[in-house]
Amino acid sequence: MPTRTTLTLSAAALSLTLALTACGEGLDLGNDDDTAFTYGLLYPQTGALAFLAPPQIAAVDYAIDEINKAGGILGTEVPPPVQADEAGDAAQANQAANNLVSDNVNAVIGAAASAMTQASYDTITGAQIVQCSGSNTSPDLSDIDDGGYYFRTAPSDLLAGPVLAQKILDDNHADVALIARADDYGNGYLNAVEAELNALGANVVLTETYDPDATNFGAVITAAVTAEADAVALISFQEGTQLMAALIESGIESQFYLTDGLNDPDLGQTIGVASPDAITGTTGIAPSADNPEFNEGLREFDPSLEVFQFAPHIFDCVTTIALAAESAGSADPTVYVEHIAEVSRPDGTECTTFAACRDLIDDGQAIDYQGTSGNIDFDDNGDPTAATFEVFHFGPDGYEILDYIEYANG
């Protein structure tokens, strides 16, 4: 069984159709324009991150189902989300965002990838619509000009990078090669890992970035082999499977360390390696939640779901926004946006479900929503200030979770 570890590190660093249940009996069907609330979901139905689509939509549907069982938002039943495909393409992501704005949604969940949010946030937040992503991790998103309308429940890579660096050193590796996508995600993550490794006295023998749209990674492979590192950290999405396959075929003996973009239980089959042992020992770090009760509930809601990555964080985006609307007494994002941070602040009464938190609000109490992904506690940039990470691993018996690590700023 996984254990929970608490670390203090240096600062150097979603298709299912929603089944509306009988619990909705007696609810307003959404004809009141002042209380009707519709979510938009901007997620990768296609593209390199399409494997994240099932948990994205499942988590949104599950959260809406729980909200409707409790009476809806402001007493009005919430309809299924309006879906839009960001496809891992900047132009399409922005067009999809325009479509959601035209559909007059009250909030947008997504995009999945940081780069797709970079391509679409101005369209969404510029229309004064709240946007919340449960999977954006780029540090650059902390300082975007969003007018205060962008939030995320996934931790910045400034939190993840130090956790990965510490894990590499805890496994007694001294010479480390860092390989990353040349984009917001890759560059930010690489910088955070490198800074922490340097602060802890490790020897970073290679830092290499690559064009994720390239068809040939020969130069990167040659550099990694030549570096003779005992650990290779690969900060990538699905294209990283090509890099791993090439590195394995080259005979490299370094241990691989991965990030959330390659957190795939079927990684060995995806890579297509001849022997299952080829990735044995590979370890990775990914934002997670040590919350078996949530996983069991989501699995019961969607028995077909196999990948749960970022599902707790996305669930928290939906629920936090709903609670903000309850606190404001309005579905208007220009009104409820000011209540998003306050429903997660520690000076309120702790609560863990929409129903319980909503009842406290109705009683006139301030609340501290304890998310399924952890204690969110948004800062002034709309970022969570604490996070839980899982240590995933490929051992002799396949994919497993070794540990949960809590990390907080400061």
N, C-alpha and C positions, 0 to 999 in steps of 0.2 A: 504493500500500500504506500502511496506517496506520503511524504511527511511535509511539514510546513517549516520553513526556515525564514527567519527575519534577518535581513542584512541592513546595515547602515554603511553606505559606500561614499566615497569622496564625491564632491560636486563637480569634479573635472569633467569632470566631464563637461434569406432570406429566399413547378411553383405551386404552393398550396393555395386553395381557395378558402377563405375564412368561412367556417360554418357558424352562423349566428344561432346561438342556442336559445332554448326556451327561457333562459334567464333574462333575455331582453324583453320579455313580455311586459307591456305597460310603458316601455321607454318611448320617448319622442323619436320619431323616425328621421330626424335631421332636417326638418323643414324650417326651423327657427334659425335664421341667418346669424343671430347673435350668439348662439351656442353650438351650432353645427361645427364639427372639427374633423378635417380630413388631412391625413398624412400623405406626403409624397415620398416615394422610395427610389432613390437614385443608386442603382447597384449594377454590378457586372453580370448581366444575363449572358453576355458573350465576352470574348477576349481572354487575356492571360490570367486574369483573376476570377474567371467564371466558376472555379471550384469553391469560391467563397459565397456564391449566390444562394445555395440552399440554407445555410445558417442565417444569412441576412434576412431573407423573407420569412423564414420560420420564426425568428426572434421577434420581428415586427408583428406578425400575425398572432403570436402567442401573447405578446404584451397587450395588443388590442383586445384579444379575447378576455384576458383578465380584467381589463378596464371595463368592458361591456358587462361582464358578470357582476361587477360592482355598481352598475348603473350608468356607465358611460361618462363622458366628460361633460360636466355641467348639466347632468341629467339627460344628455342626448347620446344616443348610440353612435359609436364611431364606425364608419364604413370601412371596407377593405382599403388598403393603401393604393394610391395611384402610382403605378410602376413606370419607371423609365430606365432605359439601358444606357449606362455610361460607357460600356464596351472596352474600357481601357484605352480610349482614344479621346484626346483633348477636345477636338472639334465636336465629336458626337456627344461627349459629356456636357458641353455647353449648350448644345441644341436640346438635349434631354432636359437640362435645367430650365431652359426657356419654355419647354412644353409644360413642365410642372408649374411654373409661374403663371402660365396662361390658364392652367386648370384651377387657379385660385386655391391652391392647397394652403393649409394653415401652418405647416412645418414640413421641412424636408429632412429625411433620414438618409445620410450618405454624404458624399460618395464613399466608395470603399477605399480606393487608393488615394494617397495624399496628392499625387499629381493631378488626379481627376477633380479633386476638390479645388486645387489651385486653378484649374481651368474653368470652374463653374461657380465658385463662391460669390464672385462679384455680381453675377446674374441673379443669384438667389438672395443674398443679403442686401444687394443694392435695391431689391424690390421690397425690402423690409420684411423678409420672411425668415424665420428662425431656421437655421441649419445645424444639425447635430450628427456627427459621425461617430460610430462605435469602432472604427478601424483605422482612422488617420493617425499616423505616428510621426510625421515629419516635424522637426523642431521649427521649421520656417513658418508653419501655420500658427504659431503662437503670436506673431506680430503682424498678421495680415490686417488690412484696412477693411474690416467687416462691419463697422458701425455697432459692434457689440452683439451681432446676431449669430455669430458662429461659435459653436461649442463642440467639444469632443469628450467622450468618456474613455477612449483608449489613451494610454499614456504616451507622451512624447518619447522619441528615441533617446532624448537626453536622460531619461530614466532607464530605458532598456539597455542602452550601450554599456553603462557601468556594470549591470548585472551579468551581461555576457562576458565582459572582460574578467570579472571576478571568477566566473565559472571556469574560464580557460586556465587561469592561474591556480585555482583550487585543484585542477586536474594535473598540476605539476608540469605545465608547458611553459617554456621560457622564450622560444623563438617563434614569433607569430606572424603569419601573412594575412593581410586583410584585402579581400576582393569584393567590390561593390558595384552595383548599377550606378551609372552616371546620371542620376536624377535626384529629386528632392529627398526621396526615401533613402537611397543608397548613400548619398554624400553626407546627409545628416547623421545617419546611423554610424557610418565609418568614422566620422570625426569624433563622435561620442565614445566609441570603443577605443579608438587610438589614444584619445586624451586620458582615459582611465588606465589603459595599459601602461602608458608612459608614467603616469603618476604613481603606479604601483611597482615600477621598476622593471617591467618586462622589456624584451628586445623585439621591437616591431621591425621585422626584416623586409617587409614589402607592404606597400599600400598601392593598390591598382584599381582603377575604375574602368568600366567598359560600357559601350553603347548597347542597351538592352535590345535594340532592334537589329543588331549585327547578326550576320549568318555565320561568321567565322570568329572564333575566340582564340585563335592560335597564339597570338602575342601574349595574351593573358596566361594561357597554359604554360608557355615557355618560361615566363617570368616566375610563375609559382613554383615550377619544378626547380629552376635555378636557385631560388631563394633558400631551398633546403630547410624550410620551417618544420617544426614538429607539430604545429597546429595551423589550420587554414580556416579562417572565418569567412563564410560566403554570405554576403548580404544581397539577396536577390529574390526574384519571383520565379515563375515556372521556367524561365529560360536558364535558370541556374542548374536545372537537371542536365542540360547539355554540358555545362562546365564541369559538373561533378563526374559525369560519364567520361569526359575526355581526360580529366585528372586521374581517375581510377585506371583508365586504359594506359596512361603514361607510366603507371607503376609507382606513383607518389605514395609515400608511406605516412604522410601527415594525417592527424586526426581531424575530421571535419567538424566545424561548429556552424550551425545554421540559425537563421532568424525566422520570424513568423511567416514570411513569404514562401518558405519551403516546409512548413509544418504540415506534412502530408503522411498519414499512416501508410499509404501505398507508394512511398517514395522509391523503394527498390524497383517495383514494377514500372513506375514512371520513367526512371532512369534507363531501365532495360539492361541492367547488369546481369552477367551470366550467372553469378553466384550470389545468393542472398547474403553471404558473409561479407560481400564487398562494402556494405555500408555499416556493418556492425561496429559499434563504438561511436557512430555519429551522434552528436548531441546538439540540442538547440534551445533557444530561449524564445518564448512567445507570451504576449499579454494573455492573461487567463483569469480564472476565478476558482478558488477552492470552495466550490458550492455544489456538492452532490445533489442537494435537494432541487436546485434549479435545473440541473442536467436531467434528473429523473422526470421532472415536470415537462420539460421541453421534449424529451424522448417520448413521453406518453402522448403529448400533443401531436407530435410528428414522428411516428415510429420509423419512417424511412430515413430519417436524418442520420448521417454518419459522421459529418464534420461539424464540430461545435465552435470552431474558432471565431472569436469576437461576438458570439451570440449573447453572452451576458451583458456586454457593453452596449450592444444595439438595443436590447431590451431596456436597458437603463436610459438610453436616449429617449425612447418613446414614453416611458413612465415619468421621467423627470419633466418633460414638456407638458404632459397631461396634468401633473401636479402644479406646475407653474400656472397653467390656465385656470385650475381650480382656485389657487391662491389669489389670482388677479380677478377672478369672476368674469373672465373674458376669453374668447377664442381668438381675439385679435392679436397677432404676434407683436404689434407695436406696443401693446399693453402688457401682455404676459411676459415679454422678454425680460423685463426688469425683475421678475420673480424667479427666474431659473436658478440663479446662484443661491438665492436665499432659502430655497427648499432643500438644499443639501448642506447647509452650514451647521457647524457643531453647536451653535447656541440654541438650536431647536430641540424638540422632543424626538428621540430616535424612533423610526418606524421603517418597516421593510416591504410593505405592499402598498399598491395604489389605494385599496380600500381603507386600510388602517390610516394611512397618511391623509387621505381625503377627509376621513371622519375627524381627525385632529384639527385640520384646517377649518372644517365646519364648526368646530367648537371654539374657534378663535385662537388656536395655539399655533406658535411657530414650529416648524418641523425640520428634522434632519433626516432626509431620506437616505437610508443605508442601502446602496444599490446591490444588485445581484453580482456585480463585478467587484464590489468592495465599497469603501467609504469614498465617494467621489470628491466632495468638497472643492468645487470649482474655484480657481483663482481668478484674478482680474482679467486674464486673457481667455477665459473659458476653458482652461485646461484642468484636468484632475491633478491634485497635488500628491496623491498616493496611488499605488498600483500593486497588483499581484501578477507575478510571472510564473509560468510553468517551465520546468526543465524537462523537455521531451528527449527521448533517447531511443536508439535502435540497438537493441541487445540481441543475444542469441535466440530469444523467443519472439523477436519482432519489436514493434512499436510499444512504448510504454512511457508513463509519466513518472519521473523519479522524485520530483520535489516541487513544492510551491514556495516561492520566494517573495516576501513583501519588501517593497522599496518605497521610501518617502523622501521628498526633497529635504535637504538640510541634514 
